[in-house]
């Protein structure tokens, strides 16, 4: 099936995207994000605030070992993580419904730039302070009675759109 070994994964060129988890409550969501990031060769995950860190049996249950392949670090404050990423040259995108947000289908990934996407808390979304620090907001249009996806589903949708523009 062409699966990489752990060592091959670590040596692979990564997609120039960092995923920042802003106060994610569910360890299953955290694990699911790890697994999605592994599938798309994402550079790093930054876990912030109350977001749990590996090792954790609950994270492992959905990550299925991706917590060992994908690089990650913990930063207590999401705002601090954003400052660090901006200083390192990343374009910071909060995934949030906000005035002036860019619809995901209209977002153009510039493969000469590095991106950080901020994924918010399951109930409260991305902190307003972090939205204000961001270079832009990306929104997934929705047409039903609910106006949000599960955070791990949102991460998958956004990463796939960015990954396919970068890779293909």
C-alpha positions, 0 to 999 in steps of 0.5 A: 500500500506504499505506507511510509515507515516512521523513519521515512515519514520523519525524513519526508518533505512536509507540507508547509502547514502548521496546525494550531489547536486552540483549547480543544477539549476532546482528546478524541478530536486531538487524536483525529487531528494527529491522524489527519496531519499524518496523512497529509504530511503536515509539518507540525501541530501546536497544542495550546491551552487546555488541549491535551498532549501525548502520551494519552490513551484517549489520543492514541485511540483515534491517532493510531500512532500518528502522535509518534510520527507528526511533530508537535509541541505545547505552547500554553498561550495560543496568542504566544504561539501565533506570535512565534509563528508570525515571527517565523514567517508563517501566514496565520489563518484562523478557521472561523466564521467572521466578517471578512472571512474568505470562503474555503473554495476561494482561498488560494494557497501560495506554495511559496509561503508557509501557513499556520491554521488555527482550529478553535474550541469545540464550543467557543471557536477560535479566541477573539484575541487570536482571530484579531492576530490572524492574517485572515480567516477562512470559513467553510460555507454551510447550508443546513441548520447547524453552523459548525462542523466538528473540529476534527472534520473541519481540520480535515476539510481545510487541510485537504483543500490546502494540501491538494493545492500544494501537492497537485 
